[in-house]
């Protein structure tokens, strides 16, 4: 499937997943070749096939990406009403999830614009103590270039949600 053609839908799924679950599952490769999955809540998709996330806490993920840049992100809309409506109707109105594959760049200092985008996402939590402990001073990011995606298929309930456009 063409990532460029479906980028708008992919962004919608990822944003809904972040709204409902507050994180995406991000897989990297351990030194022994086994997978490692980490929750990342700061993923921000922008231009087609491009994203970045803040990398402050995941030590093993950081070491894995410094050695092997391959990355896989799985985002699933966990919204209660999204699922209840689909179960009632017997089909989803919007794609329930997506897997993205690509490569991560080197860890670097975030730009002011990247920090601004992140702070906009978490601004509603600024009055809480946990905000200061987790998110106030996010400084490091990694860019990710996605070169492939695969919808999360749930049988007949999601049939036709990712149709290829005929041009």
C-alpha positions as CSV (number, residue, x, y, z in Angstrom):
1,X,0.0,0.0,0.0
2,X,1.1,3.5,-0.8
3,X,2.1,5.4,2.4
4,X,1.8,8.8,0.5
5,X,-1.7,8.1,-0.6
6,X,-2.8,7.1,2.8
7,X,-0.8,9.6,5.0
8,X,-3.9,11.6,6.0
9,X,-5.7,8.4,7.3
10,X,-2.5,7.2,8.9
11,X,-2.1,10.5,10.8
12,X,-5.8,10.3,11.9
13,X,-5.3,6.8,13.3
14,X,-2.1,7.7,15.1
15,X,-3.6,10.9,16.6
16,X,-6.7,9.0,17.8
17,X,-4.5,6.3,19.3
18,X,-2.5,9.0,21.2
19,X,-5.7,10.6,22.3
20,X,-7.3,7.4,23.6
21,X,-4.3,5.4,24.8
22,X,-1.8,8.2,25.4
23,X,1.0,6.2,23.7
24,X,1.9,4.1,20.7
25,X,3.9,0.8,20.9
26,X,7.3,1.3,19.4
27,X,9.4,-1.8,18.6
28,X,13.2,-1.9,18.1
29,X,15.7,-4.7,17.8
30,X,17.8,-5.8,20.8
31,X,21.5,-6.8,20.3
32,X,20.5,-10.5,20.3
33,X,17.9,-9.9,17.5
34,X,14.9,-10.1,19.8
35,X,12.2,-7.4,19.7
36,X,11.8,-4.7,22.4
37,X,8.6,-2.8,22.7
38,X,8.4,0.6,24.4
39,X,5.5,2.9,25.0
40,X,6.0,6.3,23.4
41,X,3.5,9.1,23.9
42,X,5.3,11.9,22.2
43,X,5.2,10.7,18.6
44,X,4.3,13.6,16.2
45,X,3.7,12.9,12.5
46,X,4.1,15.8,10.1
47,X,5.1,15.7,6.4
48,X,4.3,12.5,4.5
49,X,6.3,9.6,5.9
50,X,8.0,11.8,8.6
51,X,7.7,12.0,12.3
52,X,9.7,12.7,15.5
53,X,9.4,11.8,19.1
54,X,10.9,13.0,22.3
55,X,13.5,10.5,23.7
56,X,14.0,11.3,27.3
57,X,13.3,8.0,29.2
58,X,13.7,4.8,27.1
59,X,17.4,3.9,27.7
60,X,17.3,0.4,26.0
61,X,15.4,1.7,23.0
62,X,17.9,4.5,22.6
63,X,20.8,2.0,22.7
64,X,19.0,-0.3,20.2
65,X,18.4,2.6,17.7
66,X,22.0,3.8,18.0
67,X,23.0,0.3,16.8
68,X,20.1,-0.6,14.5
69,X,17.9,2.2,13.1
70,X,14.9,-0.1,12.2
71,X,11.7,0.9,14.0
72,X,8.1,-0.3,13.9
73,X,5.2,1.7,15.4
74,X,1.8,0.3,16.2
75,X,-1.0,2.7,16.9
76,X,-4.5,1.5,17.8
77,X,-7.5,3.7,18.5
78,X,-8.5,2.6,22.0
79,X,-11.5,4.9,22.3
80,X,-14.4,3.3,24.1
81,X,-17.1,4.9,21.8
82,X,-15.1,4.0,18.7
83,X,-15.1,0.3,19.6
84,X,-18.7,0.3,21.1
85,X,-20.1,1.9,17.9
86,X,-18.2,-0.6,15.7
87,X,-19.3,-3.6,17.8
88,X,-22.9,-2.4,17.6
89,X,-22.9,-1.7,13.9
90,X,-20.7,-4.7,13.0
91,X,-18.1,-2.6,11.3
92,X,-15.6,0.3,11.9
93,X,-16.3,3.7,10.4
94,X,-12.6,4.6,10.6
95,X,-9.5,2.4,10.6
96,X,-8.9,1.0,14.1
97,X,-5.1,0.8,13.8
98,X,-1.9,0.9,11.8
99,X,1.6,-0.4,11.8
100,X,4.4,1.8,10.5
101,X,7.9,0.7,9.6
102,X,10.9,2.8,8.9
103,X,14.2,4.0,10.2
104,X,15.1,6.4,13.1
105,X,17.7,9.1,12.8
106,X,20.3,10.1,15.4
107,X,19.3,11.5,18.7
108,X,19.6,15.3,18.7
109,X,18.4,18.4,20.5
110,X,14.8,19.4,19.7
111,X,14.1,22.6,17.8
112,X,12.0,25.3,19.4
113,X,9.2,24.4,16.9
114,X,9.3,20.7,18.0
115,X,9.2,21.7,21.7
116,X,6.3,24.0,20.9
117,X,4.3,21.2,19.2
118,X,4.9,18.9,22.2
119,X,4.0,21.5,24.7
120,X,0.8,22.2,22.8
121,X,-0.2,18.5,23.1
122,X,0.3,18.4,26.9
123,X,-0.7,21.9,27.9
124,X,-3.9,20.7,29.6
125,X,-1.7,18.9,32.2
126,X,0.5,21.9,33.1
127,X,-1.1,22.4,36.5
128,X,-0.3,18.8,37.6
129,X,2.9,17.8,39.5
130,X,3.5,14.9,37.1
131,X,3.7,17.3,34.2
132,X,6.8,18.9,35.7
133,X,8.3,15.5,36.4
134,X,7.6,14.0,33.0
135,X,7.2,16.6,30.3
136,X,8.3,20.1,31.2
137,X,11.9,19.8,30.1
138,X,11.7,17.5,27.1
139,X,14.9,18.2,25.1
140,X,16.0,15.3,22.9
141,X,14.2,14.0,19.8
142,X,14.7,11.4,17.1
143,X,13.3,11.8,13.6
144,X,11.7,8.8,12.0
145,X,11.3,8.2,8.3
146,X,8.5,5.7,7.6
147,X,8.8,3.8,4.3
148,X,5.9,1.3,4.8
149,X,2.7,0.7,6.6
150,X,0.2,-2.0,7.2
151,X,-3.3,-1.6,8.4
152,X,-4.5,-3.5,11.5
153,X,-7.1,-5.8,9.9
154,X,-10.0,-7.0,12.0
155,X,-11.8,-9.1,9.5
156,X,-15.1,-8.0,8.1
157,X,-15.5,-5.2,10.6
158,X,-12.7,-3.2,8.8
159,X,-13.2,-4.4,5.3
160,X,-12.8,-1.6,2.6
161,X,-11.3,1.0,5.0
162,X,-8.0,1.2,3.2
163,X,-9.1,0.9,-0.5
164,X,-6.5,1.9,-3.0
165,X,-7.6,4.9,-5.1
166,X,-8.1,4.3,-8.8
167,X,-6.5,7.1,-10.8
